[in-house]
Amino acid sequence: MNDLNKADEINSSQDGVSGHVPELLGRDIAPLGEIIEAYPIRTGVSADRKYKVHFYGYDGAYLLRLFDETALAFKRSEFEALHRMQAMTVHCSRPIAMGRWETEGTYFLLVSYIDGADAQRTLPASPKPQQLRVGMQAGEELSRISCYPAPEGTESWSNRYIRRTRHELDLLKAKGITSRGVEAATAKICSSANLTAARPSVFLHGSFQPANLIVHGGRLAGVVGFGGFDWGDPLYEFARLGLYSRGVSTLFCTGQILGYHGGQEPDSEFWELYALYAASGAVSLLAKTAENKHGGLNTAIEWVDRLAGDHDGFSNVRPSWFAAL
């Protein structure tokens, strides 16, 4: 799998579970009690140590994550966010417990485990109606996620967006990274950044893409990978759609947009912001890849050029693949 396509967190699919961890057996975690089975999860790029565990007297599986104290404050925010997602009927892992682990400087987070496989792997081989259906279900989930407003006192989205984007554009210029797609994305950002003024700030999943969506029985079972959450314009969640998700299934992408809008085609305001954030997502991908010592820059540039082509050099705000059923 290409590095650019990896999920930002665990994908919770069965494929990543293997082996057995006897040292976890017999450990007690309130309120569930004693661990009777434990298997390591080797997928994902998180620094957490992750395990699929079972408890005595409980039928379901759970996800146990162990992490260092340096991540404690962020994990607390993530734990609280998962509680809020439950209240908004988002299909995601249910937070169970969080606290200090037995090892000094180590903490744990326990959530429910979602059975299934990630959509990145299952969708390409799925029937076309299923690809569209899963996309629409994903859009519905995303619309519920965006109902969680940012905490009071959060800096305006426009200020944060412009500051971050300027930094990324400066980085690309300093490193001499360019192509037709890069030039088109840069021009789009410069001409449309003013659209971010007065946009709301809400909870952002941060990596809403097929690799973080679990499919079971041909339907979306849940959303995972909340570890990269942020606050910002709810439509910024679509910044990855034309880059990451588009390479998996354009029917899924069409479905996500339609599902987010209750099955209706969105208005012109959405498309203007969609195109701006698609260009911004392209610049962010290149900036991140340029700082990544593991390479992947040529692939990232190809993706950006493909994105720009879908928008005819960003002269069209609606991508060419939309509604191509």
ABEGO torsion letter per residue (X at the ends): XBAAABBABBAGBAAABBEBBAAABGBBBOAAEBBABBBBBABEABABBBBBBBBBGBABBBBBBBBBAAAAAAAAAAAAAAAAAAAAGBBBBBBABBEBBABBGBBBBBBBBBBEBBAAAAAAABBAAAAAAAAAAAAAAAAAAAABBBBBGBBBAAAAAAAAAAAAAAAAAAAGBBBAAAAAAAAAAAAAAAAABGBBBBBBAGBBBAAABBBBGGBBAEBBGAAABBBEBAAAAAAAAAAAAAAABAAAAAAAAAAAAGGBBBBAAAAAAAAAAAAAAAAAAAAAAAABAAEGAAAAAAAAAAAAAAAGGGABABBAABGBX
